[in-house]
């Protein structure tokens, strides 16, 4: 049974931990807080105490399990192969089951899980955002304190029209090499539609036909990360329905978290479901980050790329690098573009602190983590900070605006599209 | 009632932000990296930011008769930081400043919460290194490693932590602050109290400042991997290298069980039919390194070994990857990993390895052995499952046998992990009643009320 639904299943993960503390060396939150509760082995110990019945589900326990970026740095550095992010997710799921979601979250998740409602809300948001947010040079800043948002936070403007409302459902090419389905994800759909457009352009130049299923919605990982495994499962089922019907060679994503939803979370959430489990596995097998698809699957023709004369650096999103193992392919794409001067970050795979809504619920801590990334970016002297995830992009854009840095932030696929 | 008063006094003295009392948080300070030990909860965790804070904590603890357990990163393998009798866990992590790097005198002055690797990174631009490099170099604190006197891979040539501690500031159990040693190479003023507090495992005082010796970074190094079909040949090669007046920085050994596990796990191209491999690294001035590497190659060949020398950094990395994979690979086999550090004179390495294999057979246990052959410090690693009570009993018996054998060969209980809770019961085997009596007298003199890390090493 899935570890997300049956907590004792996680016991095998917990017992693997030998409490060596190697996670301390890489945990961005531990580095800021120096608290054993912040780092993986502390959380493993707590999960163990819960399992043994030595600890109850309390508000304070929930707070500790909320204090995790799910950046997977601990998992990558663990000598015993423990995946603490799984333990954190399982614990959050269990806490939600025992205690329920906080009211605000349950309203938001209801919206996310109901595609129509969410889309209407976001469309309304795009039209009315001027009422609540004031326009600044670098983006939008909340006019009034909104729950979870800080006044100083610069948020990107919602797109006037979402990507899904404008993109064609089928994007044909003359001699298609392959046919793929594009899962856009929320940040591309609602905030950065130019990323979706860039992807269509790149695929067109590579003779790949792209289907953009109009019924797709939020991948559900934000909901899952907050412990609502039940709602996440419903969302997974819905996407399995939508994408299984399509006759495509691959599903491509432009966000690591969205990619992982198809490649890891859906099969896990649905594995006990006889009807959906197998379908989810099949989808998982053909899910790729767009960079993996271009480099590994169709072996992109690099000679077709035109020069882009810019100095760039690249932030590896946690779920692109440690999640999808697509970090090196993204970098390969960037460095394949003639004229690009690539100045790598000293720690390209260190989490930016964004972690989806973590940056809203834990703004100060998130910003402390971000500061290390900004220092690193500053020292590269790059014109453009490239990254492969909309959520990181929001976080990085915020920091760059706050610190008044000269860099602009772009998605890898946007940079690549400029080379055609 | 008294506990609550103590907590209030601590909050008043250090500020609420430096006093942790929530039950869930306390659970995360109930353990360290040592397996198979009780994990009782402390009553409170404090995070002092300066020596004065530590003095305040000690005074409050004494007044309320609460024990204090100094703690760095909690990565030790002796149970050294477990709050056995409840009380106050004193975390040094907020005292993490590098106070001075004095390149003229080749010393650094640090607070106890500094991470070892951070010190190394800070001294690297001066062309210097701080040689002790325990496996936890990127997580362990200076205070913790001085208190446990940790070792590492370079012990043979460079020694262990105690060879680099030149001076200490310590808060004593009566609340006094004392300083010993200093920046001078020569210092024979009075008893060698720097050595007394180094490796004292927090039972005699709380270290609040450390002066350490630095050395110039070696200019060059050569790394080699030697494989042997017979354990005896490997043992003789170790002796032969030293007999040829070569002192490698690193001289590591892996037994067959470890080789096979590592290869299965990491696929680094190790010969799975070899009985033992040695990983050898010599360092220093380029000309000397070249000459020494040549001698090593000859000794290995004379002892029927095959040897591969890393041609560049990439190849060196590959060789090291095998050594680094040893513990992770072993640890992944079974849920519980009992890592010991029995140590014997270098000349007895072969005998000890054979004995460990026999012990593994006798108790039907999975034991992989790797370690620092050059300094006789082996890490027999027992792979087990703490949930299996019957097997754990066999594990305990095997551990007893391993220590008995190490002592029989003229060795010691602990090469680098310390005694703490984990090995306190074996202490009399090595020190005898008279030796333990000396420990007890020292403990009674410096901590008569037994408030400093009680239950570790020796009791009042």
Interface residues (C-beta under 8 A of the other chain):
Chain A: X12 X15 X16 X18 X19 X20 X21 X22 X24 X25 X34 X35 X36 X37 X42 X45 X46 X49 X54 X55 X58 X60 X61 X64 X79 X80 X81
Chain B: X22 X23 X24 X25 X27 X28 X29 X30 X31 X32 X33 X34 X35 X39 X47 X73 X74 X75 X91 X93 X94 X117 X136 X138 X139 X327 X328 X331 X332 X335 X336 X337 X385 X386 X387
